[in-house]
């Protein structure tokens, strides 16, 4: 069984000692949220090594609080990740503005 976790900007900065603890507990992969902390989180995960690293983008169907469309956020996340993630997940659960199928495409 593979164990993984996801975490967001709300958890604060990520310390290498935390990543080491996760590895000792059997965590094999981590999913990092696109945010102003994504780069720091990715650096901490890479610094310890040995984990598969993925990312996710929370999609706001209106404009995000940062005035980004879902497409803008996705592109920005891929740019910020800079090839350091194996997969990018789209977190499409915002209920404040219902989405249309063409937006998800």
C-alpha positions in Angstrom: 0.0 0.0 0.0 1.3 3.5 -0.9 0.8 6.3 1.6 0.6 9.9 0.5 -0.6 13.2 1.7 -1.6 16.6 0.4 -1.1 19.9 2.0 -1.9 23.5 1.4 -0.6 26.9 2.0 -2.5 27.0 5.3 0.0 24.6 6.9 2.7 27.2 6.7 6.3 26.7 5.7 7.5 23.1 5.4 10.6 22.1 7.3 12.9 19.3 6.1 12.5 17.6 9.5 8.8 17.3 8.9 9.5 15.7 5.5 11.9 13.2 7.1 9.3 12.4 9.7 6.7 11.7 7.0 9.2 9.3 5.2 9.8 7.5 8.5 6.1 7.0 8.8 5.9 5.4 5.4 4.8 8.4 3.2 5.9 7.8 -0.3 4.3 10.8 -2.2 3.2 14.3 -1.5 0.7 16.6 -3.3 1.5 20.3 -3.0 -1.1 23.1 -3.5 -0.4 25.9 -6.0 0.0 29.0 -3.7 2.6 31.6 -2.8 4.2 28.8 -0.7 4.4 26.2 -3.5 8.0 26.9 -4.3 9.2 26.6 -0.7 7.2 23.4 -0.2 8.7 21.9 -3.4 12.2 22.8 -2.3 11.8 21.2 1.1 10.4 18.0 -0.4 13.2 17.8 -3.0 15.8 18.6 -0.4 15.0 15.5 1.5 14.5 13.4 -1.6 12.9 10.0 -2.2 9.3 11.1 -2.4 7.2 11.3 -5.5 5.9 14.9 -5.7 2.7 16.0 -7.3 0.8 19.3 -7.3 -2.8 20.5 -7.3 -4.6 23.7 -8.3 -7.8 24.8 -6.5 -10.0 26.1 -9.3 -12.3 29.1 -8.7 -14.9 29.2 -11.4 -15.3 32.9 -11.2 -12.1 34.9 -10.9 -10.0 33.8 -8.0 -9.1 36.1 -5.1 -5.9 36.8 -7.1 -7.9 37.8 -10.2 -6.9 34.6 -12.1 -9.1 32.5 -14.2 -8.9 28.7 -13.8 -6.7 28.6 -16.9 -4.5 31.3 -15.5 -4.1 29.4 -12.2 -3.3 26.1 -14.0 -0.7 27.7 -16.2 0.9 29.6 -13.3 1.1 26.3 -11.2 2.9 24.5 -14.1 5.3 27.4 -14.4 6.0 27.6 -10.7 6.5 23.8 -10.5 9.0 24.0 -13.2 9.1 20.3 -14.0 9.5 19.3 -10.3 6.1 17.5 -10.1 5.1 14.3 -11.8 1.4 15.2 -12.1 -0.9 18.2 -11.6 -4.3 17.6 -10.2 -7.2 20.0 -10.7 -9.3 20.5 -7.6 -12.7 21.4 -9.1 -14.9 21.8 -6.1 -15.7 25.5 -5.8 -19.4 25.9 -5.3 -19.6 29.7 -5.1 -19.7 29.9 -8.9 -20.9 26.8 -10.7 -18.7 25.8 -13.6 -19.6 24.9 -17.2 -18.4 21.8 -18.9 -16.4 23.9 -21.4 -14.5 25.6 -18.6 -13.3 22.2 -17.3 -12.2 21.2 -20.8 
